[in-house]
Amino acid sequence: GLEVRDVREKLVCRIAVYGAPGGSFWLTLEPLKGYEGDAKQIRRRLRAAGVLTEKDWKSAKVPMKAGERADVAIQRVLSRLLDIQDANLPAVLADADPEFLHDYRVAVRRTRTVLREMRGVFTPQDLELVRGSFKWLQNYTGPTRDLDVYLEEFEALRGLTTDAIQEDLSPLEPLLLERRRWARVVMEQALTSDRARELRENCDEVLQRLTTAGEDQRPHAGRPIAKLSAKRIRRVHRKMVRMGRAIE
């Protein structure tokens, strides 16, 4: 950790610094009571130096224009989603905080959604190259994330029961911890495997070809992104409404 002091050597803020293999690091500011203004100034200086806030770290938003080609816009979106995965992966492997795995999985899920909903922007060969492996990643990271949530909410859920039942539930927590340990072993093997590395390399190749490949196998590549997105949203909305109407 770091201690930040003012000109009078008065401690005004503590900064917890966490690092992970691969060069990733993150900071948590802990201002002392009464020195919140100093913490804001420190935060501004860190941002000016290029440190991202949590909001910026997680955001998948990218600039795009309604009339630009779909393949150009999708290339930008997928590049950002891959950046988020790359940024979170070292902390996921270091088991630094459950939120990093959550953010990693959200980026993977959004990537799969883009590949599915915008499949007409890609060649069938490129889709086959990456879609299956992203599903595989989602499957192998799921059990650890589920167990993270169970453990985070364990005490709150146990508190909803009677005193007698609370005692009966005590052996469950160490069981969940043991299952999480084994789930992490399996997950880490997958995330550091040859298949995971090949997927990342294949993604770079697909993105490089996305705006240069011929359009004979990519019928939606040159369509305006706003029109293509609107069409996909309408289709998904109609499906949701149809499924909703089946509920009695």
C-alpha positions in Angstrom: 0.0 0.0 0.0 0.9 3.7 -0.3 0.4 6.6 2.1 -0.3 10.0 0.7 0.5 13.0 2.8 0.0 16.7 2.4 2.6 19.5 2.7 2.4 19.3 6.5 3.1 15.5 6.4 -0.5 14.8 7.5 -1.8 11.5 6.2 -4.8 12.2 4.0 -5.3 9.0 1.9 -4.2 5.4 1.8 -3.9 3.6 -1.6 -4.1 -0.2 -1.6 -2.1 -1.5 -4.6 -2.8 -5.0 -6.0 -0.8 -6.6 -8.7 -1.1 -9.8 -10.8 1.2 -11.8 -13.1 1.3 -10.2 -16.5 1.7 -6.6 -15.3 -1.9 -5.9 -14.4 -2.5 -3.8 -11.3 -5.4 -1.9 -9.6 -5.7 0.6 -6.9 -8.3 1.3 -4.2 -8.3 4.7 -2.6 -9.2 5.0 1.1 -9.4 8.6 2.1 -9.2 9.5 5.8 -12.3 11.1 7.3 -12.4 14.8 6.5 -10.0 14.5 3.6 -12.4 13.4 0.8 -11.5 16.6 -1.2 -7.8 15.5 -1.2 -8.9 12.0 -2.4 -10.8 13.6 -5.3 -7.7 15.5 -6.3 -5.6 12.3 -6.1 -8.2 10.5 -8.2 -8.0 13.2 -10.9 -4.2 13.0 -11.0 -4.4 9.2 -11.4 -6.8 9.5 -14.2 -4.6 12.1 -15.9 -1.8 9.6 -15.7 -3.9 7.0 -17.6 -5.3 5.0 -14.7 -8.9 3.9 -15.5 -11.8 4.2 -13.1 -13.9 1.1 -12.4 -16.6 2.4 -14.7 -14.2 3.0 -17.6 -12.6 -0.4 -17.0 -15.9 -2.2 -17.4 -17.5 -0.1 -20.1 -18.0 -1.8 -23.5 -19.2 1.4 -25.1 -17.4 2.5 -28.3 -18.1 5.4 -30.7 -20.1 4.6 -33.8 -22.2 6.4 -36.4 -25.6 5.2 -37.5 -24.7 5.1 -41.2 -21.3 3.4 -41.0 -20.7 -0.1 -42.3 -21.7 -2.8 -39.9 -18.4 -4.7 -40.2 -16.4 -1.5 -39.3 -18.6 -0.9 -36.2 -18.6 -4.6 -35.2 -14.8 -4.7 -35.5 -14.6 -1.8 -33.0 -17.1 -3.4 -30.6 -15.4 -6.8 -30.5 -11.9 -5.2 -30.1 -13.2 -3.4 -27.0 -14.7 -6.6 -25.6 -11.4 -8.5 -26.2 -9.6 -5.6 -24.4 -11.9 -6.1 -21.4 -11.2 -9.8 -21.3 -7.4 -9.3 -21.6 -7.5 -6.7 -18.8 -9.4 -8.9 -16.4 -7.7 -12.2 -17.2 -4.5 -11.8 -15.0 -6.6 -10.8 -12.0 -8.9 -13.8 -12.6 -6.0 -16.2 -12.6 -4.6 -14.5 -9.5 -8.0 -15.0 -7.7 -7.8 -11.3 -6.7 -11.5 -10.6 -6.4 -14.7 -12.3 -7.7 -15.6 -9.1 -9.6 -12.8 -9.7 -12.1 -14.2 -13.1 -13.1 -17.7 -11.5 -13.3 -16.4 -8.8 -15.7 -14.5 -11.3 -17.7 -17.6 -13.5 -18.2 -19.8 -10.5 -19.1 -17.3 -9.6 -21.8 -17.3 -13.2 -23.1 -21.1 -13.3 -23.1 -21.4 -10.1 -24.9 -18.9 -11.3 -27.5 -21.0 -14.4 -28.1 -24.1 -12.2 -28.5 -22.4 -10.1 -31.1 -21.2 -13.1 -33.0 -24.7 -14.6 -32.9 -26.8 -11.5 -33.7 -24.4 -10.1 -36.3 -23.4 -13.4 -37.9 -24.2 -12.0 -41.4 -21.2 -9.7 -41.0 -18.7 -12.6 -40.7 -17.8 -15.4 -43.1 -19.1 -18.9 -42.0 -15.5 -20.0 -41.7 -14.6 -17.2 -39.3 -17.7 -17.9 -37.1 -16.8 -21.6 -36.9 -13.3 -20.6 -35.9 -14.3 -18.8 -32.7 -17.9 -19.3 -31.7 -17.5 -22.8 -30.2 -14.4 -21.8 -28.2 -16.2 -18.8 -26.7 -19.0 -21.1 -25.6 -16.4 -23.5 -24.1 -14.9 -20.5 -22.2 -18.3 -19.6 -20.8 -18.9 -23.2 -19.7 -15.6 -23.6 -17.9 -15.8 -20.3 -16.0 -19.4 -20.8 -15.0 -19.0 -23.1 -12.0 -16.5 -20.9 -10.3 -18.7 -17.8 -10.7 -21.7 -19.7 -9.4 -19.8 -20.7 -6.3 -18.4 -17.2 -5.8 -22.0 -16.0 -5.6 -23.1 -18.7 -3.3 -20.3 -17.9 -0.9 -20.8 -14.2 -1.1 -24.4 -14.5 -0.2 -24.1 -17.5 2.2 -24.4 -15.6 5.5 -27.3 -13.5 4.2 -29.2 -16.5 3.0 -28.5 -18.4 6.2 -29.9 -15.5 8.1 -33.3 -15.9 6.5 -33.7 -19.3 8.3 -34.5 -20.2 11.8 -31.8 -20.6 14.5 -32.0 -24.4 14.4 -31.7 -24.5 10.6 -28.8 -22.1 10.7 -26.8 -24.5 12.7 -27.6 -27.3 10.3 -26.3 -25.3 7.4 -22.9 -24.7 9.0 -21.2 -27.7 7.3 -22.3 -26.4 3.9 -19.9 -23.5 3.7 -16.7 -25.5 3.9 -18.2 -27.8 1.3 -18.8 -24.9 -1.0 -15.2 -23.6 -0.4 -13.8 -27.0 -1.4 -15.9 -27.2 -4.5 -14.9 -23.7 -5.5 -11.2 -24.7 -5.0 -11.6 -27.6 -7.5 -13.7 -25.5 -9.9 -10.9 -22.9 -9.9 -8.3 -25.6 -10.7 -10.4 -26.7 -13.8 -11.1 -23.1 -14.8 -7.4 -22.1 -14.6 -6.3 -25.1 -16.7 -8.8 -24.0 -19.3 -7.9 -20.3 -19.3 -4.2 -21.1 -19.7 -4.6 -23.9 -22.2 -3.5 -24.1 -25.8 -7.1 -23.8 -26.9 -7.6 -20.5 -25.0 -4.4 -19.1 -26.5 -5.4 -20.2 -30.0 -8.8 -18.6 -29.5 -7.2 -15.2 -28.7 -4.9 -15.5 -31.7 -7.9 -16.5 -34.0 -9.9 -13.5 -32.7 -7.1 -11.2 -33.9 -7.1 -12.8 -37.3 -10.9 -12.7 -37.6 -10.9 -9.0 -36.7 -8.1 -8.2 -39.2 -10.1 -9.9 -42.0 -13.4 -8.5 -41.0 -13.2 -5.2 -43.0 -11.1 -6.6 -45.9 -12.7 -9.9 -46.8 -15.0 -10.2 -49.8 -18.7 -9.7 -49.2 -20.0 -12.7 -51.2 -20.2 -14.7 -47.9 -21.0 -11.7 -45.7 -24.4 -10.4 -46.8 -24.7 -7.8 -44.0 -21.2 -6.5 -43.9 -21.9 -3.3 -45.9 -25.2 -2.5 -44.3 -25.5 0.5 -42.0 -25.0 -0.6 -38.4 -28.2 1.2 -37.2 -30.5 -0.5 -39.7 -28.9 -3.9 -39.1 -29.1 -3.5 -35.3 -32.7 -2.3 -35.4 -33.7 -5.4 -37.5 -32.0 -7.8 -35.0 -33.6 -6.0 -32.0 -37.1 -6.2 -33.6 -36.6 -9.9 -34.2 -35.5 -10.6 -30.7 -38.3 -8.4 -29.3 -41.0 -10.3 -31.3 -39.6 -13.6 -30.0 -39.8 -12.3 -26.4 -43.4 -11.2 -26.8 -44.3 -14.5 -28.4 -42.8 -16.4 -25.5 -44.4 -14.0 -23.0 -47.9 -14.6 -24.5 -47.5 -18.3 -23.7 -47.6 -17.5 -20.0 -51.0 -18.0 -18.5 
